[in-house]
Amino acid sequence: MPRITAATVVEHRLNQERKLLDVAHDMLKDTGDVPSLGQVAQRAGLARTSVYHYFSSREDLLNALVRDVFPKWAERVTNAMEAEAEPKAKILAYALANVQLVNEGAHAVATALANLSPSEALDEQAAEMHRAITKPLVETLAELGVSDPEGVAELINAVVHASTRALESGQPIERVVANLTAVIAPMAAGMQNCPGH
């Protein structure tokens, strides 16, 4: 039986799972690919068979990474928006928070998800997470009286995705942020005058 390194078995399991997720996420950021369970075990300093107590397959590991990363991403974006009083500032905060998260490596899970041939469950999970992250943006656009808040949110996300690609191609974060601000800030300012519907 493996040595318990926490006060309780439950706490030990949670600590081990946290360690495995952190290791898998670091490997994903380094390589852009979801590691095998054996690779994760080796990097974490555990027996290969131990990992199967936590994850049944590579797909199960990716599911766990999605559940781990995306809620934190949504919380960070929501907090950035809530820190701003003006709706136009909230829109820019949404865009900048997403780009900062990509710069910090959180986007690796989403990229792996897109590059994998995922199951329907993974597809739906990713779509649900995307909706959760985009929801405060859609709500802010509706508050501004934009007639198609979902459509405009998709346009804003297209600019955010272009900024993400710029970061991934090696452009410095300062330039990406400046370019993103140059596009989103005037767009948001123009929305201030939109009549309500």
Phi and psi restraints in degrees (value plus and minus 20) as a CYANA .aco file:
   2 PRO   PHI     -86.2   -46.2
   2 PRO   PSI     130.0   170.0
   3 ARG   PHI     -89.1   -49.1
   3 ARG   PSI     112.0   152.0
   4 ILE   PHI    -103.4   -63.4
   4 ILE   PSI     107.5   147.5
   5 THR   PHI    -132.7   -92.7
   5 THR   PSI       5.8    45.8
   6 ALA   PHI    -164.6  -124.6
   6 ALA   PSI     152.7   192.7
   7 ALA   PHI     -83.3   -43.3
   7 ALA   PSI     -53.8   -13.8
   8 THR   PHI    -153.0  -113.0
   8 THR   PSI     143.8   183.8
   9 VAL   PHI     -83.1   -43.1
   9 VAL   PSI     -61.0   -21.0
  10 VAL   PHI     -81.3   -41.3
  10 VAL   PSI     -66.7   -26.7
  11 GLU   PHI     -82.6   -42.6
  11 GLU   PSI     -60.3   -20.3
  12 HIS   PHI     -79.8   -39.8
  12 HIS   PSI     -65.9   -25.9
  13 ARG   PHI     -82.3   -42.3
  13 ARG   PSI     -63.2   -23.2
  14 LEU   PHI     -82.6   -42.6
  14 LEU   PSI     -61.4   -21.4
  15 ASN   PHI     -83.9   -43.9
  15 ASN   PSI     -63.2   -23.2
  16 GLN   PHI     -85.6   -45.6
  16 GLN   PSI     -63.2   -23.2
  17 GLU   PHI     -82.8   -42.8
  17 GLU   PSI     -61.0   -21.0
  18 ARG   PHI     -80.8   -40.8
  18 ARG   PSI     -64.2   -24.2
  19 LYS   PHI     -81.3   -41.3
  19 LYS   PSI     -65.4   -25.4
  20 LEU   PHI     -84.1   -44.1
  20 LEU   PSI     -61.8   -21.8
  21 LEU   PHI     -83.9   -43.9
  21 LEU   PSI     -62.5   -22.5
  22 ASP   PHI     -83.3   -43.3
  22 ASP   PSI     -62.7   -22.7
  23 VAL   PHI     -84.2   -44.2
  23 VAL   PSI     -66.3   -26.3
  24 ALA   PHI     -82.2   -42.2
  24 ALA   PSI     -59.6   -19.6
  25 HIS   PHI     -86.5   -46.5
  25 HIS   PSI     -62.3   -22.3
  26 ASP   PHI     -81.0   -41.0
  26 ASP   PSI     -62.4   -22.4
  27 MET   PHI     -85.8   -45.8
  27 MET   PSI     -58.9   -18.9
  28 LEU   PHI     -83.3   -43.3
  28 LEU   PSI     -62.4   -22.4
  29 LYS   PHI     -83.7   -43.7
  29 LYS   PSI     -57.5   -17.5
  30 ASP   PHI     -91.0   -51.0
  30 ASP   PSI     -60.2   -20.2
  31 THR   PHI    -129.1   -89.1
  31 THR   PSI     -41.3    -1.3
  32 GLY   PHI      58.3    98.3
  32 GLY   PSI     -12.9    27.1
  33 ASP   PHI    -149.4  -109.4
  33 ASP   PSI     125.9   165.9
  34 VAL   PHI     -89.3   -49.3
  34 VAL   PSI     102.3   142.3
  35 PRO   PHI     -92.4   -52.4
  35 PRO   PSI     140.8   180.8
  36 SER   PHI     -95.4   -55.4
  36 SER   PSI     142.0   182.0
  37 LEU   PHI     -83.6   -43.6
  37 LEU   PSI     -54.6   -14.6
  38 GLY   PHI     -83.6   -43.6
  38 GLY   PSI     -61.4   -21.4
  39 GLN   PHI     -84.1   -44.1
  39 GLN   PSI     -60.6   -20.6
  40 VAL   PHI     -84.7   -44.7
  40 VAL   PSI     -64.3   -24.3
  41 ALA   PHI     -79.3   -39.3
  41 ALA   PSI     -65.7   -25.7
  42 GLN   PHI     -81.8   -41.8
  42 GLN   PSI     -66.2   -26.2
  43 ARG   PHI     -85.7   -45.7
  43 ARG   PSI     -53.6   -13.6
  44 ALA   PHI    -102.4   -62.4
  44 ALA   PSI     -28.3    11.7
  45 GLY   PHI      55.3    95.3
  45 GLY   PSI      10.2    50.2
  46 LEU   PHI    -135.5   -95.5
  46 LEU   PSI     140.7   180.7
  47 ALA   PHI     -86.3   -46.3
  47 ALA   PSI     124.4   164.4
  48 ARG   PHI     -75.2   -35.2
  48 ARG   PSI     -61.0   -21.0
  49 THR   PHI     -87.3   -47.3
  49 THR   PSI     -46.0    -6.0
  50 SER   PHI     -81.5   -41.5
  50 SER   PSI     -55.7   -15.7
  51 VAL   PHI     -83.1   -43.1
  51 VAL   PSI     -51.1   -11.1
  52 TYR   PHI     -89.7   -49.7
  52 TYR   PSI     -30.6     9.4
  53 HIS   PHI     -94.6   -54.6
  53 HIS   PSI     -38.0     2.0
  54 TYR   PHI    -131.8   -91.8
  54 TYR   PSI     -56.7   -16.7
  55 PHE   PHI    -156.0  -116.0
  55 PHE   PSI     113.4   153.4
  56 SER   PHI    -105.3   -65.3
  56 SER   PSI     -40.7    -0.7
  57 SER   PHI    -181.5  -141.5
  57 SER   PSI     152.6   192.6
  58 ARG   PHI     -81.0   -41.0
  58 ARG   PSI     -59.5   -19.5
  59 GLU   PHI     -84.8   -44.8
  59 GLU   PSI     -59.9   -19.9
  60 ASP   PHI     -82.7   -42.7
  60 ASP   PSI     -60.0   -20.0
  61 LEU   PHI     -82.7   -42.7
  61 LEU   PSI     -63.8   -23.8
  62 LEU   PHI     -83.9   -43.9
  62 LEU   PSI     -61.6   -21.6
  63 ASN   PHI     -75.9   -35.9
  63 ASN   PSI     -64.7   -24.7
  64 ALA   PHI     -84.8   -44.8
  64 ALA   PSI     -59.3   -19.3
  65 LEU   PHI     -84.0   -44.0
  65 LEU   PSI     -60.1   -20.1
  66 VAL   PHI     -81.9   -41.9
  66 VAL   PSI     -68.9   -28.9
  67 ARG   PHI     -81.7   -41.7
  67 ARG   PSI     -50.7   -10.7
  68 ASP   PHI     -98.8   -58.8
  68 ASP   PSI     -64.8   -24.8
  69 VAL   PHI    -103.6   -63.6
  69 VAL   PSI     -65.2   -25.2
  70 PHE   PHI     -85.1   -45.1
  70 PHE   PSI     -60.9   -20.9
  71 PRO   PHI     -80.7   -40.7
  71 PRO   PSI     -57.9   -17.9
  72 LYS   PHI     -85.7   -45.7
  72 LYS   PSI     -58.9   -18.9
  73 TRP   PHI     -81.1   -41.1
  73 TRP   PSI     -68.7   -28.7
  74 ALA   PHI     -80.6   -40.6
  74 ALA   PSI     -61.1   -21.1
  75 GLU   PHI     -84.7   -44.7
  75 GLU   PSI     -62.2   -22.2
  76 ARG   PHI     -83.7   -43.7
  76 ARG   PSI     -63.7   -23.7
  77 VAL   PHI     -85.1   -45.1
  77 VAL   PSI     -65.5   -25.5
  78 THR   PHI     -81.7   -41.7
  78 THR   PSI     -63.9   -23.9
  79 ASN   PHI     -82.6   -42.6
  79 ASN   PSI     -60.3   -20.3
  80 ALA   PHI     -82.8   -42.8
  80 ALA   PSI     -60.7   -20.7
  81 MET   PHI     -89.0   -49.0
  81 MET   PSI     -62.5   -22.5
  82 GLU   PHI     -86.7   -46.7
  82 GLU   PSI     -41.9    -1.9
  83 ALA   PHI     -92.3   -52.3
  83 ALA   PSI     -34.3     5.7
  84 GLU   PHI    -120.8   -80.8
  84 GLU   PSI     118.9   158.9
  85 ALA   PHI    -104.4   -64.4
  85 ALA   PSI     -58.0   -18.0
  86 GLU   PHI    -108.6   -68.6
  86 GLU   PSI     116.0   156.0
  87 PRO   PHI     -75.6   -35.6
  87 PRO   PSI     -60.0   -20.0
  88 LYS   PHI     -83.5   -43.5
  88 LYS   PSI     -54.7   -14.7
  89 ALA   PHI     -90.4   -50.4
  89 ALA   PSI     -52.7   -12.7
  90 LYS   PHI     -82.9   -42.9
  90 LYS   PSI     -58.4   -18.4
  91 ILE   PHI     -84.6   -44.6
  91 ILE   PSI     -65.9   -25.9
  92 LEU   PHI     -84.8   -44.8
  92 LEU   PSI     -60.2   -20.2
  93 ALA   PHI     -80.0   -40.0
  93 ALA   PSI     -59.5   -19.5
  94 TYR   PHI     -77.9   -37.9
  94 TYR   PSI     -70.9   -30.9
  95 ALA   PHI     -83.5   -43.5
  95 ALA   PSI     -66.0   -26.0
  96 LEU   PHI     -87.3   -47.3
  96 LEU   PSI     -58.7   -18.7
  97 ALA   PHI     -82.8   -42.8
  97 ALA   PSI     -61.2   -21.2
  98 ASN   PHI     -82.6   -42.6
  98 ASN   PSI     -63.2   -23.2
  99 VAL   PHI     -88.3   -48.3
  99 VAL   PSI     -58.7   -18.7
 100 GLN   PHI     -82.8   -42.8
 100 GLN   PSI     -60.1   -20.1
 101 LEU   PHI     -83.8   -43.8
 101 LEU   PSI     -60.8   -20.8
 102 VAL   PHI     -81.8   -41.8
 102 VAL   PSI     -64.2   -24.2
 103 ASN   PHI     -80.8   -40.8
 103 ASN   PSI     -51.5   -11.5
 104 GLU   PHI    -103.4   -63.4
 104 GLU   PSI     -24.2    15.8
 105 GLY   PHI      81.9   121.9
 105 GLY   PSI     -21.2    18.8
 106 ALA   PHI     -86.3   -46.3
 106 ALA   PSI     -42.3    -2.3
 107 HIS   PHI     -92.3   -52.3
 107 HIS   PSI     -34.0     6.0
 108 ALA   PHI     -76.8   -36.8
 108 ALA   PSI     -58.2   -18.2
 109 VAL   PHI     -86.3   -46.3
 109 VAL   PSI     -65.1   -25.1
 110 ALA   PHI     -82.9   -42.9
 110 ALA   PSI     -60.4   -20.4
 111 THR   PHI     -83.9   -43.9
 111 THR   PSI     -63.9   -23.9
 112 ALA   PHI     -82.6   -42.6
 112 ALA   PSI     -58.9   -18.9
 113 LEU   PHI     -81.2   -41.2
 113 LEU   PSI     -63.2   -23.2
 114 ALA   PHI     -89.6   -49.6
 114 ALA   PSI     -53.5   -13.5
 115 ASN   PHI    -104.8   -64.8
 115 ASN   PSI     -40.3    -0.3
 116 LEU   PHI     -96.9   -56.9
 116 LEU   PSI     143.5   183.5
 117 SER   PHI    -115.5   -75.5
 117 SER   PSI      63.3   103.3
 118 PRO   PHI     -98.0   -58.0
 118 PRO   PSI     141.4   181.4
 119 SER   PHI     -93.5   -53.5
 119 SER   PSI     147.0   187.0
 120 GLU   PHI     -79.2   -39.2
 120 GLU   PSI     -56.4   -16.4
 121 ALA   PHI     -82.9   -42.9
 121 ALA   PSI     -61.8   -21.8
 122 LEU   PHI     -85.2   -45.2
 122 LEU   PSI     -62.6   -22.6
 123 ASP   PHI     -78.2   -38.2
 123 ASP   PSI     -67.1   -27.1
 124 GLU   PHI     -86.8   -46.8
 124 GLU   PSI     -58.7   -18.7
 125 GLN   PHI     -82.5   -42.5
 125 GLN   PSI     -64.3   -24.3
 126 ALA   PHI     -83.9   -43.9
 126 ALA   PSI     -61.4   -21.4
 127 ALA   PHI     -84.0   -44.0
 127 ALA   PSI     -60.8   -20.8
 128 GLU   PHI     -85.0   -45.0
 128 GLU   PSI     -61.5   -21.5
 129 MET   PHI     -84.1   -44.1
 129 MET   PSI     -61.8   -21.8
 130 HIS   PHI     -80.9   -40.9
 130 HIS   PSI     -62.1   -22.1
 131 ARG   PHI     -82.1   -42.1
 131 ARG   PSI     -60.7   -20.7
 132 ALA   PHI     -84.6   -44.6
 132 ALA   PSI     -60.0   -20.0
 133 ILE   PHI     -89.9   -49.9
 133 ILE   PSI     -57.2   -17.2
 134 THR   PHI    -101.2   -61.2
 134 THR   PSI     -40.3    -0.3
 135 LYS   PHI     -72.6   -32.6
 135 LYS   PSI     -69.0   -29.0
 136 PRO   PHI     -83.9   -43.9
 136 PRO   PSI     -49.2    -9.2
 137 LEU   PHI     -87.4   -47.4
 137 LEU   PSI     -67.0   -27.0
 138 VAL   PHI     -80.0   -40.0
 138 VAL   PSI     -62.0   -22.0
 139 GLU   PHI     -83.7   -43.7
 139 GLU   PSI     -60.1   -20.1
 140 THR   PHI     -86.1   -46.1
 140 THR   PSI     -62.1   -22.1
 141 LEU   PHI     -83.2   -43.2
 141 LEU   PSI     -59.2   -19.2
 142 ALA   PHI     -84.3   -44.3
 142 ALA   PSI     -59.9   -19.9
 143 GLU   PHI     -81.2   -41.2
 143 GLU   PSI     -53.2   -13.2
 144 LEU   PHI     -98.1   -58.1
 144 LEU   PSI     -27.2    12.8
 145 GLY   PHI      66.9   106.9
 145 GLY   PSI      -3.1    36.9
 146 VAL   PHI     -87.0   -47.0
 146 VAL   PSI     110.4   150.4
 147 SER   PHI     -90.3   -50.3
 147 SER   PSI     -47.6    -7.6
 148 ASP   PHI    -149.5  -109.5
 148 ASP   PSI      55.0    95.0
 149 PRO   PHI     -80.5   -40.5
 149 PRO   PSI     -56.0   -16.0
 150 GLU   PHI     -85.6   -45.6
 150 GLU   PSI     -62.9   -22.9
 151 GLY   PHI     -84.8   -44.8
 151 GLY   PSI     -62.7   -22.7
 152 VAL   PHI     -87.7   -47.7
 152 VAL   PSI     -57.3   -17.3
 153 ALA   PHI     -79.8   -39.8
 153 ALA   PSI     -59.3   -19.3
 154 GLU   PHI     -85.0   -45.0
 154 GLU   PSI     -57.2   -17.2
 155 LEU   PHI     -84.6   -44.6
 155 LEU   PSI     -63.3   -23.3
 156 ILE   PHI     -82.6   -42.6
 156 ILE   PSI     -62.4   -22.4
 157 ASN   PHI     -84.1   -44.1
 157 ASN   PSI     -50.8   -10.8
 158 ALA   PHI     -84.0   -44.0
 158 ALA   PSI     -58.4   -18.4
 159 VAL   PHI     -88.3   -48.3
 159 VAL   PSI     -60.5   -20.5
 160 VAL   PHI     -82.3   -42.3
 160 VAL   PSI     -62.1   -22.1
 161 HIS   PHI     -86.3   -46.3
 161 HIS   PSI     -57.5   -17.5
 162 ALA   PHI     -83.1   -43.1
 162 ALA   PSI     -58.6   -18.6
 163 SER   PHI     -85.8   -45.8
 163 SER   PSI     -58.2   -18.2
 164 THR   PHI     -80.8   -40.8
 164 THR   PSI     -65.3   -25.3
 165 ARG   PHI     -83.1   -43.1
 165 ARG   PSI     -57.2   -17.2
 166 ALA   PHI     -82.8   -42.8
 166 ALA   PSI     -63.2   -23.2
 167 LEU   PHI     -81.3   -41.3
 167 LEU   PSI     -66.2   -26.2
 168 GLU   PHI     -87.8   -47.8
 168 GLU   PSI     -41.5    -1.5
 169 SER   PHI    -106.0   -66.0
 169 SER   PSI     -20.8    19.2
 170 GLY   PHI      87.3   127.3
 170 GLY   PSI     -18.7    21.3
 171 GLN   PHI     -87.2   -47.2
 171 GLN   PSI     123.2   163.2
 172 PRO   PHI     -87.9   -47.9
 172 PRO   PSI     128.0   168.0
 173 ILE   PHI     -77.2   -37.2
 173 ILE   PSI     -57.2   -17.2
 174 GLU   PHI     -81.2   -41.2
 174 GLU   PSI     -62.5   -22.5
 175 ARG   PHI     -88.9   -48.9
 175 ARG   PSI     -61.6   -21.6
 176 VAL   PHI     -82.6   -42.6
 176 VAL   PSI     -63.6   -23.6
 177 VAL   PHI     -83.5   -43.5
 177 VAL   PSI     -63.1   -23.1
 178 ALA   PHI     -82.7   -42.7
 178 ALA   PSI     -63.8   -23.8
 179 ASN   PHI     -86.6   -46.6
 179 ASN   PSI     -62.1   -22.1
 180 LEU   PHI     -82.2   -42.2
 180 LEU   PSI     -63.9   -23.9
 181 THR   PHI     -83.3   -43.3
 181 THR   PSI     -59.2   -19.2
 182 ALA   PHI     -83.1   -43.1
 182 ALA   PSI     -48.5    -8.5
 183 VAL   PHI    -109.1   -69.1
 183 VAL   PSI     -68.2   -28.2
 184 ILE   PHI     -96.1   -56.1
 184 ILE   PSI     -59.9   -19.9
 185 ALA   PHI     -79.5   -39.5
 185 ALA   PSI     -69.3   -29.3
 186 PRO   PHI     -86.2   -46.2
 186 PRO   PSI     -55.0   -15.0
 187 MET   PHI     -80.7   -40.7
 187 MET   PSI     -67.6   -27.6
 188 ALA   PHI     -85.1   -45.1
 188 ALA   PSI     -61.0   -21.0
 189 ALA   PHI     -81.4   -41.4
 189 ALA   PSI     -58.3   -18.3
 190 GLY   PHI     -86.4   -46.4
 190 GLY   PSI     -49.7    -9.7
 191 MET   PHI     -91.6   -51.6
 191 MET   PSI     -40.6    -0.6
 192 GLN   PHI     -77.2   -37.2
 192 GLN   PSI     -49.5    -9.5
 193 ASN   PHI    -116.1   -76.1
 193 ASN   PSI     -15.1    24.9
 194 CYS   PHI     -87.4   -47.4
 194 CYS   PSI     113.0   153.0
 195 PRO   PHI     -91.6   -51.6
 195 PRO   PSI     131.2   171.2
 196 GLY   PHI     -92.2   -52.2
 196 GLY   PSI     135.8   175.8
